[in-house]
Amino acid sequence: MRDRPAGRIGSLDGLRGVAAAVVLVHHGLLVVPTLSDGNNGQPIPANRAWLVDTPLHLFWAGGEAVFVFFVLSGFVLTLPALRRAQDWFAYYPSRMLRLYIPVIASVALALALFLLVPRTSEPGASGWLLRHVEPLTAGGLLGDVTLISPTRLNSPLWSLTWEVAFSLLLPLFVLIAKATRRVWWLTAIAALVLSALGRQTHDDWLMYLPMFLLGSALAAGWERIPEIRRGPGWVLAGLAVLGITFEWWIPRSLVGIHVPMVVVASAGLIVLLCGKWLPAERVMLGPIPRALGRLSFSLYLVHEPITVSVAYLLPTSVPWLTPIIAIPIAVVVAGLFARLVELPAHRLAKRVARSITVRRGRVGGTPPQGGVEHARLPDDDRRAA
């Protein structure tokens, strides 16, 4: 599917679905003690190292999949604002409703599972699972529902903190994208350098927000970036796979500031390939990626409490059973969550945006910022995660 002047890029929905599936598998495998240890850089048996310290880590590279989410969000929120006028008065309440209603519902689900399946220090449990043993407090719940300081009640919410921060700062990112359209690639390079510096200095603001900026830079240069031909595309795809897993297979003695730059650049390259390279587009427009794309936000929000609960219900001696059982359950629950929570929240957000724009148009005499059409949430942002 080719890029259209004012439409959505359907292949990126598929990419979002695949990224959500990678995070799902990631948390399922972290129930296995040796894989949890390897994921934390601890020594593991040689018969498991092939799944951790090689490019095969791609299939459960959860942290890197979140980086792809961040670049995607930067792209899909910036691109519509570059192509048409944006009613920011309507955008903010609409965007917050889209994010917070599903988040609050996911916290309620996580709380119910927490009360039904207590989290205790089980002998033989993985380090990742044991880190979920923490007391339930009112302050912790408040941190979860506000996304100010999420706990491990539903640990993937940490990334939504940065989604909200970026959403609030979107006008600034759009302004930067507009000002640097002709030199978008310089903005992209700056984003990579800033993110790497944030990683080195342990500054989360400096590490994560430039990932969104990379997406904004891609949006700014999208019309200038040519379609990628098949031959070069395969080379770039190989580099993207190696790059996104760079931190796992590169010798530890060579780790430096270049590593996070390569990883984040690869996340941006993956987004670029899925929008500009026909083979990748066709894969992401396939029935499975598209189906996962429709569920991606809901799947991201509900899967981890389900995985943890299933792990605590099973004997620690059979950790491999957890992903086998938890993954299909999470997909089914995500489907219900999308129908009952996410999609109604999306419709409500659109109605609120339309109502604000119409009301402002009546007061001012003319529809502001291009009218009702421009008040709706960007189409590609149906499932930001």
HUTA-V377428 format. One record per pair of residues at least 24 apart in sequence whose ideal C-beta (glycine too) atoms are under 8 Angstrom apart, sorted by the first residue. I is the first residue (numbers start at 1). J is the second residue. D is the distance in Angstrom with one decimal. If there is no record, write none. Layout:
{{I J D} {I J D}}
//
This chain:
{{1 281 5.8} {1 285 5.8} {2 227 7.8} {3 222 6.9} {3 275 6.5} {3 276 7.7} {5 83 7.0} {6 83 5.7} {6 84 6.8} {7 379 7.3} {8 379 4.4} {8 380 4.8} {9 275 5.2} {9 380 6.6} {10 284 7.8} {10 285 5.8} {10 290 7.4} {11 274 5.0} {11 275 6.2} {11 280 7.1} {11 281 4.2} {11 284 3.9} {11 285 5.3} {12 72 6.3} {12 75 7.5} {12 76 6.6} {12 271 7.0} {12 274 6.0} {12 275 6.1} {12 284 7.3} {12 380 6.2} {13 284 7.6} {13 289 7.8} {13 290 6.4} {13 293 3.7} {13 294 7.4} {13 296 7.8} {13 380 7.3} {13 382 7.7} {13 383 7.4} {14 274 7.4} {14 283 7.4} {14 284 3.1} {14 285 5.8} {14 286 6.8} {14 289 3.2} {14 290 5.3} {14 292 7.4} {14 293 5.1} {15 68 7.1} {15 72 6.8} {15 270 7.1} {15 271 6.9} {15 274 4.5} {15 284 5.2} {15 289 7.2} {15 293 7.7} {16 69 7.1} {16 72 6.0} {16 293 5.2} {16 296 4.6} {16 383 5.9} {16 385 7.1} {17 288 7.9} {17 289 5.0} {17 290 6.9} {17 291 7.0} {17 292 2.8} {17 293 3.4} {17 294 7.3} {17 295 7.0} {17 296 4.7} {18 284 7.0} {18 289 5.4} {18 292 6.4} {19 65 4.2} {19 66 7.8} {19 68 4.8} {19 69 5.8} {19 72 7.7} {19 296 7.3} {19 385 7.9} {20 65 7.6} {20 292 6.2} {20 295 7.4} {20 296 3.9} {20 297 7.7} {20 299 4.8} {20 300 5.0} {20 385 6.4} {21 292 5.4} {21 299 7.6} {22 58 7.9} {22 59 6.8} {22 60 6.4} {22 61 6.2} {22 62 6.3} {22 65 4.2} {23 62 4.5} {23 65 5.0} {23 66 6.9} {23 156 6.9} {23 300 6.3} {23 303 7.4} {24 299 6.3} {24 303 4.9} {24 307 8.0} {24 327 6.1} {24 330 6.1} {24 331 8.0} {25 59 6.4} {25 60 4.7} {25 62 7.8} {25 323 6.8} {25 327 7.2} {26 60 4.4} {26 61 6.9} {26 62 2.9} {26 63 7.9} {26 65 7.2} {27 62 6.6} {27 128 7.9} {27 156 8.0} {27 303 6.6} {27 304 5.3} {27 307 5.0} {28 307 5.7} {28 322 6.1} {28 323 2.9} {28 326 5.7} {28 327 5.7} {29 60 5.1} {29 323 6.1} {30 126 6.3} {30 128 4.0} {30 129 7.5} {31 126 5.5} {31 128 7.0} {31 129 5.8} {31 307 6.9} {31 311 4.6} {31 319 4.8} {31 322 4.3} {31 323 6.9} {32 126 6.2} {32 319 4.5} {32 320 6.3} {33 124 7.2} {33 125 7.4} {33 126 4.3} {33 127 7.1} {33 319 6.6} {35 126 7.6} {36 126 3.8} {36 127 4.9} {36 128 4.2} {36 129 7.5} {37 126 7.8} {37 127 6.4} {39 128 7.4} {40 127 6.5} {52 248 6.6} {53 248 5.6} {53 249 5.8} {54 245 7.6} {54 248 7.0} {54 249 5.4} {55 241 5.7} {55 242 5.8} {55 245 4.6} {55 248 7.5} {55 249 6.0} {56 245 8.0} {57 245 4.9} {57 248 4.3} {57 249 7.6} {58 241 5.8} {58 244 6.5} {58 245 5.2} {61 244 6.4} {61 245 6.1} {61 248 7.6} {64 244 5.0} {64 245 7.3} {64 263 6.2} {64 266 7.9} {64 267 6.7} {66 159 5.1} {67 211 5.7} {67 263 6.8} {67 264 5.9} {67 267 4.3} {68 244 7.9} {68 267 4.7} {68 270 5.8} {68 271 6.8} {69 159 6.7} {69 384 7.5} {69 385 5.2} {70 159 7.5} {70 162 6.7} {70 163 7.9} {70 166 7.7} {70 208 6.4} {70 211 3.9} {70 212 5.5} {70 215 7.0} {70 267 7.6} {71 211 5.6} {71 212 7.3} {71 214 5.3} {71 215 4.2} {71 218 7.4} {71 264 7.7} {71 267 5.0} {71 268 5.2} {71 271 5.2} {72 215 6.3} {72 271 5.9} {72 384 7.8} {73 163 6.1} {73 166 6.4} {73 212 6.1} {73 215 6.4} {73 381 7.3} {73 384 5.0} {74 166 6.8} {74 173 6.8} {74 211 6.9} {74 212 3.6} {74 213 6.3} {74 214 6.3} {74 215 2.4} {74 216 4.6} {74 218 7.7} {74 219 7.3} {75 215 3.7} {75 216 7.1} {75 218 5.2} {75 219 4.9} {75 271 6.1} {75 380 7.9} {76 215 7.6} {76 219 7.9} {76 378 6.0} {76 380 3.5} {76 381 5.2} {76 384 7.5} {77 166 7.6} {77 167 7.3} {77 170 5.7} {77 173 7.9} {77 378 5.6} {77 381 5.7} {77 384 7.7} {78 170 7.4} {78 173 5.9} {78 174 5.7} {78 177 5.2} {78 215 6.7} {78 216 4.2} {78 219 4.0} {78 220 7.2} {79 219 4.0} {79 222 6.4} {79 378 7.4} {79 380 7.3} {80 378 4.0} {80 379 7.1} {80 380 7.4} {81 170 7.2} {81 174 4.5} {81 378 7.4} {82 174 6.8} {82 177 6.0} {82 178 6.5} {82 181 7.9} {82 219 6.0} {82 220 6.7} {84 370 6.0} {84 373 7.7} {84 374 5.4} {85 369 4.4} {85 370 3.8} {85 374 5.1} {86 174 7.4} {86 369 6.0} {86 370 8.0} {86 374 6.0} {87 353 7.4} {87 356 7.4} {87 357 5.0} {87 360 7.5} {87 368 5.7} {87 369 3.8} {87 370 7.2} {87 374 5.4} {87 375 4.5} {88 171 6.1} {88 369 7.4} {89 356 5.8} {89 357 7.7} {89 360 6.2} {89 368 7.3} {90 352 7.5} {90 353 4.0} {90 354 7.5} {90 356 4.2} {90 357 4.8} {90 360 7.8} {90 375 3.8} {91 170 7.5} {91 353 7.0} {91 375 7.5} {91 377 7.6} {92 168 7.8} {93 349 7.9} {93 352 5.5} {93 353 7.3} {93 356 6.8} {94 349 4.3} {94 350 6.9} {94 352 5.5} {94 353 3.8} {94 356 7.9} {94 375 7.4} {94 376 7.7} {94 377 5.4} {95 167 5.0} {95 349 7.3} {95 377 6.6} {96 164 7.8} {96 167 7.6} {97 345 6.1} {97 348 5.9} {97 349 4.2} {97 352 6.2} {98 345 6.0} {98 346 6.1} {98 349 4.4} {98 377 6.0} {98 381 7.5} {98 384 7.7} {99 160 6.6} {99 163 6.5} {99 164 6.2} {99 167 7.0} {99 384 7.3} {100 145 7.9} {100 147 7.8} {101 341 6.8} {101 344 7.9} {101 345 3.8} {101 348 7.3} {102 297 6.5} {102 298 6.9} {102 301 5.7} {102 337 7.5} {102 341 5.4} {102 342 5.0} {102 345 5.6} {103 145 6.9} {103 147 6.4} {103 157 6.6} {103 160 6.0} {103 301 6.8} {104 145 5.2} {105 301 7.9} {105 337 7.1} {105 341 4.5} {106 154 5.9} {106 157 7.5} {106 301 3.8} {106 302 5.7} {106 305 7.9} {106 337 7.5} {107 141 7.0} {107 144 4.7} {107 145 5.2} {107 153 6.9} {107 154 6.1} {107 157 7.6} {109 302 6.0} {109 305 6.4} {109 333 7.9} {109 337 7.6} {110 144 7.7} {110 153 4.9} {110 154 4.0} {110 304 7.9} {110 305 3.9} {111 136 7.7} {111 141 7.2} {111 153 6.7} {113 305 4.7} {113 306 6.9} {113 308 7.7} {113 309 4.6} {114 153 6.1} {114 305 7.2} {116 309 7.3} {117 308 7.9} {117 309 4.2} {117 312 5.1} {117 313 6.2} {118 312 7.5} {119 308 6.9} {119 312 6.3} {120 312 7.5} {122 312 7.1} {122 316 5.3} {123 316 6.9} {124 316 3.9} {124 317 6.6} {125 311 7.5} {125 316 5.1} {126 319 6.7} {129 308 6.7} {129 311 5.5} {129 312 7.7} {132 308 5.3} {153 305 7.2} {154 301 7.3} {154 304 5.9} {154 305 5.4} {155 304 5.8} {156 300 5.9} {156 301 7.0} {156 303 7.7} {156 304 5.3} {157 301 7.8} {159 385 7.0} {160 385 7.6} {162 204 7.9} {162 208 4.6} {162 209 7.0} {162 212 7.6} {163 384 5.8} {163 385 7.4} {165 205 7.9} {165 209 6.7} {166 209 6.4} {166 212 4.4} {169 209 7.4} {173 212 6.5} {173 213 6.3} {173 216 4.6} {174 216 7.3} {176 213 7.1} {176 216 6.6} {177 216 4.6} {177 217 6.8} {177 219 5.9} {177 220 3.9} {178 220 7.3} {180 217 7.2} {180 220 6.1} {181 220 4.8} {181 221 7.0} {181 224 8.0} {184 217 4.8} {184 218 7.4} {184 220 4.1} {184 221 3.3} {184 224 7.2} {185 217 7.3} {185 221 6.6} {187 213 6.8} {187 216 7.4} {187 217 4.0} {187 220 6.8} {188 214 5.6} {188 217 4.1} {188 218 7.0} {188 221 7.8} {188 268 6.8} {191 217 6.1} {191 264 7.7} {192 261 4.8} {192 264 5.6} {192 265 5.5} {193 261 6.9} {195 260 6.2} {195 261 7.4} {195 264 5.1} {196 257 4.9} {196 258 7.5} {196 259 8.0} {196 260 4.4} {196 261 4.5} {196 264 7.4} {197 257 7.3} {199 257 7.7} {199 260 4.2} {200 257 5.4} {200 260 7.7} {207 260 7.7} {210 264 7.8} {211 264 5.9} {211 267 7.1} {214 264 6.5} {214 267 7.6} {214 268 4.9} {215 268 7.3} {215 271 6.9} {218 268 6.2} {218 271 6.4} {218 272 6.3} {222 275 7.7} {225 272 7.0} {225 276 6.1} {226 276 7.6} {227 276 5.5} {227 277 7.5} {227 278 7.5} {228 272 7.6} {228 273 6.7} {228 276 4.9} {228 277 4.1} {230 277 7.9} {230 278 7.1} {230 279 6.7} {233 273 6.6} {233 277 4.1} {233 278 7.7} {233 279 6.4} {233 280 7.2} {234 279 7.7} {236 269 6.2} {236 273 6.1} {236 277 7.3} {237 273 6.0} {237 277 7.4} {237 279 7.9} {237 280 6.8} {239 266 7.4} {239 269 7.0} {240 266 5.0} {240 269 4.5} {240 270 5.1} {240 273 6.4} {242 266 7.8} {243 269 6.9} {244 270 6.7} {293 383 6.8} {294 338 6.9} {294 383 7.4} {295 331 7.0} {295 334 4.6} {295 335 6.0} {295 338 5.5} {295 383 7.9} {296 383 4.6} {296 385 6.0} {297 338 7.6} {297 342 5.9} {297 382 7.6} {297 383 3.7} {297 384 6.5} {297 385 4.9} {298 334 4.3} {298 335 7.5} {298 337 4.2} {298 338 4.1} {298 341 7.2} {298 342 5.0} {298 383 7.7} {299 330 6.4} {299 331 6.7} {299 334 3.9} {300 385 4.1} {301 334 8.0} {301 337 7.0} {301 385 7.6} {302 330 6.3} {302 333 5.2} {302 334 5.5} {302 337 5.3} {303 327 8.0} {303 330 3.9} {303 334 6.9} {306 330 4.8} {306 333 6.2} {342 383 7.5} {346 377 7.5} {346 382 6.2} {349 377 5.8} {350 376 5.3} {350 377 6.3} {353 377 6.6}}
//
